[in-house]
Amino acid sequence: MADKNPSLSLTPKTKKIVIVGAGIIGASLGYYLSQRNDITVTLLERDTPGAGASGHSFAWANAFGKDPREYHTLNRRSLDMWYRLAHQLDTDIGIHYGGEMRWESDPQRAAQLRQRIHQIQRWGYPCRLITCDEMLTLEAHLQPGTVLAASLSEADIHIETDTFIDVCLRQACEAGAVVHSQTEATGFVVRNGSVAAVKTPNGEFPCDVVVLASGVQTTELASLAKARIPQQRSPGIVIKTTPCVEVLHNVAVIHAPPKDENHQHLHLRQLADGSLRIGQGTQEGINRDDSQAHADALLARAKTYLPAIADAKAIPTPVGYRPMPLDGFPVLGFTKAVPNLYIALMHSGVTLAPFVGEMATLEIVDDVRVDWFAPYRPERFG
Ligand SMILES: Cc1cc2nc3c(=O)[nH]c(=O)nc-3n(C[C@H](O)[C@H](O)[C@H](O)COP(=O)(O)OP(=O)(O)OC[C@H]3O[C@@H](n4cnc5c(N)ncnc54)[C@H](O)[C@@H]3O)c2cc1C
């Protein structure tokens, strides 16, 4: 933690904070902020909570593929915080523990996996190479085919985002926060260079601080306050299935190799109701195909690795748009243009939600600048 933020002239005593967006980031922030004294928290959500990227996410919390090291560490800190947050919220928040298991059947990719594991082990990530026998001991239903290298990243988890968002908002409301669903922020009342109120069709919401946790819409909203927060378009698809038998007994997430050059890696997780979530490619991979044929094809590939899910039916899911800042890294902090406008925009928001919620609360309430956020300030975009 470091020096005071000189641009803020706010004094405590019922600081009014309006959060625009009730995805996983807005919900986490709403929870942390509402736990503080002399703070009133209002969340404005134009749809229903979780309707944005959070509801379309693969929701694998990890620091596996996060480079450079500084960004890996940010994700790692947040990943490790999920356990503390679960304890604090003291109810089922939709976490699935057990780590992430992956394997490769192509010699070049197997070499890359070994290299990656050694690199992140040096960074202190709890992961290791495992044998095919260990894979099958962990997941007896698996029929992995050729395994040239396999790994387990033991700290990784996945999260049922709807459950987590519900819990955060419920506990925030118990602490006095108010959530307005179907209430779209359409503009700002700016007085003396600061946002005095957020405009909506249902009226104006006065504020001392406004937080944009509005996902892909953050760019447009920020521009209304003359702040430049550029994003790239990043559509992705994670299909759902009907509930099926429990196939993942120990690990939370699996990444299976492509069968051939025409395919991408497959990732899969299972929810408490038995349904599966399946995606392909990397966490940043572009995919716009929300057809039944695509959903069927993904599930068919999953069935070759997990024949026990033979009865599952694929449910196509609409395209989800990742909040994706132009350089791929989070945008966190007050803007120079409007000193009481706080931006919380990021990909990997499922991984980052606990840490961002807790640290942004320090910045907003205690008027400090958190060093961990220094590389991710909004002014880097000019
Ligand atoms: C296909 C896919 C796979 C992903 N996989 C992973 C993964 O495995 N791991 C990981 O960590 N991350 C993953 N992500 C990214 C992660 O889901 C997002 O970073 C995270 O959900 C962002 O949360 P958020 O709350 O910032 O945004 P959102 O969930 O989009 O929430 C923003 C909310 O703001 C509301 N809103 C927008 N404009 C307004 C307005 N004007 N007024 C009021 N409300 C407004 C929206 O309706 C929305 O509910 C994935 C995303 C996608 C799409």
The ligand as an ORCA input file, in Angstrom:
! r2SCAN-3c Opt
* xyz 0 1
  C     -16.570    -17.273    -22.947
  C     -15.857    -16.690    -21.756
  C     -14.970    -17.484    -21.023
  C     -14.311    -16.931    -19.911
  N     -13.509    -17.735    -19.143
  C     -12.932    -17.243    -18.021
  C     -12.226    -18.099    -17.136
  O     -12.143    -19.296    -17.341
  N     -11.647    -17.533    -16.042
  C     -11.749    -16.196    -15.755
  O     -11.210    -15.749    -14.739
  N     -12.440    -15.369    -16.577
  C     -13.029    -15.862    -17.683
  N     -13.763    -15.042    -18.506
  C     -13.782    -13.613    -18.210
  C     -14.696    -13.298    -17.048
  O     -15.908    -13.990    -17.197
  C     -14.930    -11.799    -16.991
  O     -13.687    -11.155    -16.847
  C     -15.812    -11.413    -15.817
  O     -17.036    -12.117    -15.860
  C     -16.062     -9.918    -15.856
  O     -16.976     -9.600    -14.858
  P     -17.583     -8.144    -14.789
  O     -18.426     -8.105    -13.583
  O     -16.477     -7.155    -14.926
  O     -18.421     -7.998    -16.151
  P     -19.871     -8.550    -16.507
  O     -20.116     -9.890    -15.963
  O     -20.032     -8.365    -17.977
  O     -20.820     -7.562    -15.726
  C     -21.052     -6.241    -16.149
  C     -22.501     -5.931    -15.814
  O     -22.746     -4.562    -16.081
  C     -24.050     -4.435    -16.577
  N     -24.134     -3.163    -17.299
  C     -23.509     -2.825    -18.442
  N     -23.820     -1.574    -18.790
  C     -24.658     -1.099    -17.839
  C     -25.325      0.150    -17.651
  N     -25.200      1.165    -18.531
  N     -26.101      0.291    -16.552
  C     -26.245     -0.724    -15.658
  N     -25.646     -1.911    -15.806
  C     -24.857     -2.100    -16.874
  C     -24.209     -5.652    -17.474
  O     -25.568     -5.973    -17.706
  C     -23.460     -6.723    -16.677
  O     -24.331     -7.471    -15.836
  C     -14.485    -15.557    -19.578
  C     -15.420    -14.800    -20.283
  C     -16.107    -15.355    -21.361
  C     -17.129    -14.509    -22.083
*
